[in-house]
């Protein structure tokens, strides 16, 4: 009786969010700064509108000013949660861009060392899949030309 050991199941592979840390942090910073700029503009507009209302209708707007501190505190808590969501989403988006760039760099280094059989294989859902297809077609063509011109 031939007993074969079953192949062990692959263990869960830990996903690293920061593949190219500097590039991803710059990308995240751009997203966060654009969101914060939008929030700052919105806050300035809201403040200007409330000032205009208070100047025009001081009796009607006075209760809002009386409750401003509790309203502002709740507002800032919501903004802090919103910014945390933006940071999380920007980390995920930057990962979707940095991962493919990392794979391209790795394959290009191998090709530069003379391994023309290397190809880029991106995961489902990654960005730059069109570039991957064109790059791999280009490498197929280059490898075919190299093999055609090799002395037998």
C-alpha atoms as a printed R data frame, in Angstrom:
    type eleno elety resid chain resno       x      y       z
1   ATOM     1    CA   UNK     A     1   0.000  0.000   0.000
2   ATOM     2    CA   UNK     A     2   1.473  3.301  -1.083
3   ATOM     3    CA   UNK     A     3   0.870  5.981   1.477
4   ATOM     4    CA   UNK     A     4   1.409  9.513   0.351
5   ATOM     5    CA   UNK     A     5   1.406 12.385   2.696
6   ATOM     6    CA   UNK     A     6  -1.089 15.011   1.704
7   ATOM     7    CA   UNK     A     7   0.431 18.318   0.773
8   ATOM     8    CA   UNK     A     8   0.171 20.796   3.634
9   ATOM     9    CA   UNK     A     9  -2.238 23.609   3.015
10  ATOM    10    CA   UNK     A    10  -0.503 26.899   2.357
11  ATOM    11    CA   UNK     A    11  -0.614 29.098   5.387
12  ATOM    12    CA   UNK     A    12  -2.318 32.437   5.323
13  ATOM    13    CA   UNK     A    13   0.037 34.893   3.718
14  ATOM    14    CA   UNK     A    14   0.261 38.181   5.547
15  ATOM    15    CA   UNK     A    15  -0.488 41.120   3.305
16  ATOM    16    CA   UNK     A    16   1.874 44.004   3.591
17  ATOM    17    CA   UNK     A    17   0.158 47.310   2.994
18  ATOM    18    CA   UNK     A    18   3.375 49.308   2.552
19  ATOM    19    CA   UNK     A    19   5.340 47.747  -0.307
20  ATOM    20    CA   UNK     A    20   7.078 50.925  -1.468
21  ATOM    21    CA   UNK     A    21   6.791 53.029   1.655
22  ATOM    22    CA   UNK     A    22   8.125 56.368   0.361
23  ATOM    23    CA   UNK     A    23   6.040 56.320  -2.797
24  ATOM    24    CA   UNK     A    24   2.910 55.243  -0.941
25  ATOM    25    CA   UNK     A    25   3.337 57.825   1.815
26  ATOM    26    CA   UNK     A    26   3.701 60.603  -0.780
27  ATOM    27    CA   UNK     A    27   0.562 59.391  -2.551
28  ATOM    28    CA   UNK     A    28  -1.342 59.182   0.747
29  ATOM    29    CA   UNK     A    29  -0.132 62.657   1.722
30  ATOM    30    CA   UNK     A    30  -1.442 64.116  -1.556
31  ATOM    31    CA   UNK     A    31  -4.859 62.527  -0.992
32  ATOM    32    CA   UNK     A    32  -5.043 63.627   2.650
33  ATOM    33    CA   UNK     A    33  -3.926 67.183   1.862
34  ATOM    34    CA   UNK     A    34  -6.507 67.503  -0.902
35  ATOM    35    CA   UNK     A    35  -9.260 66.312   1.454
36  ATOM    36    CA   UNK     A    36  -8.086 68.621   4.243
37  ATOM    37    CA   UNK     A    37  -7.946 71.531   1.789
38  ATOM    38    CA   UNK     A    38 -11.530 70.827   0.793
39  ATOM    39    CA   UNK     A    39 -12.565 70.688   4.447
40  ATOM    40    CA   UNK     A    40 -10.775 73.981   5.161
41  ATOM    41    CA   UNK     A    41 -12.540 75.688   2.254
42  ATOM    42    CA   UNK     A    42 -15.885 74.287   3.389
43  ATOM    43    CA   UNK     A    43 -15.245 75.490   6.970
44  ATOM    44    CA   UNK     A    44 -14.326 78.980   5.793
45  ATOM    45    CA   UNK     A    45 -17.454 79.138   3.631
46  ATOM    46    CA   UNK     A    46 -19.647 77.951   6.510
47  ATOM    47    CA   UNK     A    47 -18.082 80.481   8.885
48  ATOM    48    CA   UNK     A    48 -18.549 83.326   6.389
49  ATOM    49    CA   UNK     A    49 -22.182 82.320   5.798
50  ATOM    50    CA   UNK     A    50 -22.916 82.144   9.524
51  ATOM    51    CA   UNK     A    51 -21.305 85.564  10.057
52  ATOM    52    CA   UNK     A    52 -23.444 87.031   7.282
53  ATOM    53    CA   UNK     A    53 -26.562 85.453   8.800
54  ATOM    54    CA   UNK     A    54 -25.687 86.740  12.252
55  ATOM    55    CA   UNK     A    55 -25.155 90.255  10.899
56  ATOM    56    CA   UNK     A    56 -28.472 90.131   9.027
57  ATOM    57    CA   UNK     A    57 -30.624 88.197  11.538
58  ATOM    58    CA   UNK     A    58 -28.909 88.373  14.929
59  ATOM    59    CA   UNK     A    59 -32.007 87.292  16.892
60  ATOM    60    CA   UNK     A    60 -32.621 84.171  14.778
61  ATOM    61    CA   UNK     A    61 -29.004 82.995  14.698
62  ATOM    62    CA   UNK     A    62 -28.175 83.736  18.358
63  ATOM    63    CA   UNK     A    63 -29.300 80.248  19.568
64  ATOM    64    CA   UNK     A    64 -26.839 78.681  17.108
65  ATOM    65    CA   UNK     A    65 -24.008 80.804  18.477
66  ATOM    66    CA   UNK     A    66 -25.051 79.931  22.027
67  ATOM    67    CA   UNK     A    67 -24.706 76.221  21.174
68  ATOM    68    CA   UNK     A    68 -21.588 76.641  19.033
69  ATOM    69    CA   UNK     A    69 -19.119 74.870  21.354
70  ATOM    70    CA   UNK     A    70 -21.116 71.595  21.614
71  ATOM    71    CA   UNK     A    71 -21.889 71.714  17.896
72  ATOM    72    CA   UNK     A    72 -18.225 72.387  17.022
73  ATOM    73    CA   UNK     A    73 -17.005 69.573  19.304
74  ATOM    74    CA   UNK     A    74 -19.327 67.074  17.600
75  ATOM    75    CA   UNK     A    75 -18.283 68.406  14.233
76  ATOM    76    CA   UNK     A    76 -14.568 67.979  14.987
77  ATOM    77    CA   UNK     A    77 -15.082 64.405  16.223
78  ATOM    78    CA   UNK     A    78 -16.827 63.591  12.962
79  ATOM    79    CA   UNK     A    79 -14.026 65.254  10.979
80  ATOM    80    CA   UNK     A    80 -11.416 63.207  12.890
81  ATOM    81    CA   UNK     A    81 -13.266 59.975  12.053
82  ATOM    82    CA   UNK     A    82 -13.595 61.104   8.438
83  ATOM    83    CA   UNK     A    83  -9.852 61.821   8.201
84  ATOM    84    CA   UNK     A    84  -9.099 58.358   9.638
85  ATOM    85    CA   UNK     A    85 -11.266 56.823   6.907
86  ATOM    86    CA   UNK     A    86  -9.427 58.891   4.301
87  ATOM    87    CA   UNK     A    87  -6.072 57.679   5.647
88  ATOM    88    CA   UNK     A    88  -7.240 54.060   5.508
89  ATOM    89    CA   UNK     A    89  -8.675 54.386   2.004
90  ATOM    90    CA   UNK     A    90  -5.574 56.210   0.756
91  ATOM    91    CA   UNK     A    91  -3.370 53.427   2.179
92  ATOM    92    CA   UNK     A    92  -5.393 50.839   0.273
93  ATOM    93    CA   UNK     A    93  -5.356 52.890  -2.938
94  ATOM    94    CA   UNK     A    94  -1.634 53.547  -2.684
95  ATOM    95    CA   UNK     A    95  -1.074 49.813  -2.183
96  ATOM    96    CA   UNK     A    96  -2.999 49.111  -5.402
97  ATOM    97    CA   UNK     A    97  -0.557 51.402  -7.221
98  ATOM    98    CA   UNK     A    98   2.696 50.604  -5.410
99  ATOM    99    CA   UNK     A    99   2.329 46.830  -5.690
100 ATOM   100    CA   UNK     A   100   2.332 46.823  -9.498
101 ATOM   101    CA   UNK     A   101   5.192 49.331  -9.605
102 ATOM   102    CA   UNK     A   102   7.165 47.059  -7.276
103 ATOM   103    CA   UNK     A   103   6.492 44.043  -9.516
104 ATOM   104    CA   UNK     A   104   7.574 45.966 -12.621
105 ATOM   105    CA   UNK     A   105  10.795 47.087 -10.906
106 ATOM   106    CA   UNK     A   106  11.577 43.536  -9.772
107 ATOM   107    CA   UNK     A   107  11.032 42.106 -13.279
108 ATOM   108    CA   UNK     A   108  13.027 44.918 -14.915
109 ATOM   109    CA   UNK     A   109  15.983 44.231 -12.594
110 ATOM   110    CA   UNK     A   110  15.877 40.523 -13.495
111 ATOM   111    CA   UNK     A   111  15.720 41.367 -17.210
112 ATOM   112    CA   UNK     A   112  18.633 43.794 -16.813
113 ATOM   113    CA   UNK     A   113  20.639 40.879 -15.387
114 ATOM   114    CA   UNK     A   114  19.904 38.878 -18.552
115 ATOM   115    CA   UNK     A   115  16.841 36.803 -17.599
116 ATOM   116    CA   UNK     A   116  14.586 37.569 -20.574
117 ATOM   117    CA   UNK     A   117  12.040 34.954 -19.528
118 ATOM   118    CA   UNK     A   118  10.709 37.170 -16.735
119 ATOM   119    CA   UNK     A   119   7.159 38.519 -17.046
120 ATOM   120    CA   UNK     A   120   5.019 40.761 -14.884
121 ATOM   121    CA   UNK     A   121   2.092 39.005 -13.210
122 ATOM   122    CA   UNK     A   122  -0.221 41.319 -11.296
123 ATOM   123    CA   UNK     A   123  -3.001 40.341  -8.944
124 ATOM   124    CA   UNK     A   124  -6.640 40.682  -9.814
125 ATOM   125    CA   UNK     A   125  -7.785 44.193  -8.995
126 ATOM   126    CA   UNK     A   126  -4.339 45.790  -9.225
127 ATOM   127    CA   UNK     A   127  -3.794 48.870 -11.331
128 ATOM   128    CA   UNK     A   128  -1.644 48.911 -14.482
129 ATOM   129    CA   UNK     A   129  -2.946 45.622 -15.918
130 ATOM   130    CA   UNK     A   130  -3.019 47.140 -19.420
131 ATOM   131    CA   UNK     A   131   0.632 48.079 -19.042
132 ATOM   132    CA   UNK     A   132   1.351 44.549 -17.794
133 ATOM   133    CA   UNK     A   133  -0.153 43.027 -20.934
134 ATOM   134    CA   UNK     A   134   1.784 45.329 -23.255
135 ATOM   135    CA   UNK     A   135   5.013 44.829 -21.309
136 ATOM   136    CA   UNK     A   136   4.662 41.049 -21.466
137 ATOM   137    CA   UNK     A   137   3.901 41.190 -25.211
138 ATOM   138    CA   UNK     A   138   7.010 43.318 -25.686
139 ATOM   139    CA   UNK     A   139   9.128 40.844 -23.709
140 ATOM   140    CA   UNK     A   140   7.710 37.934 -25.716
141 ATOM   141    CA   UNK     A   141   8.768 39.696 -28.899
142 ATOM   142    CA   UNK     A   142  12.229 40.568 -27.555
143 ATOM   143    CA   UNK     A   143  12.791 37.032 -26.285
144 ATOM   144    CA   UNK     A   144  11.687 35.596 -29.653
145 ATOM   145    CA   UNK     A   145  14.122 37.906 -31.471
146 ATOM   146    CA   UNK     A   146  16.957 36.956 -29.126
147 ATOM   147    CA   UNK     A   147  16.235 33.245 -29.587
148 ATOM   148    CA   UNK     A   148  15.966 33.663 -33.378
149 ATOM   149    CA   UNK     A   149  19.376 35.364 -33.516
150 ATOM   150    CA   UNK     A   150  21.118 32.901 -31.183
151 ATOM   151    CA   UNK     A   151  23.745 30.780 -32.850
152 ATOM   152    CA   UNK     A   152  22.632 27.152 -33.011
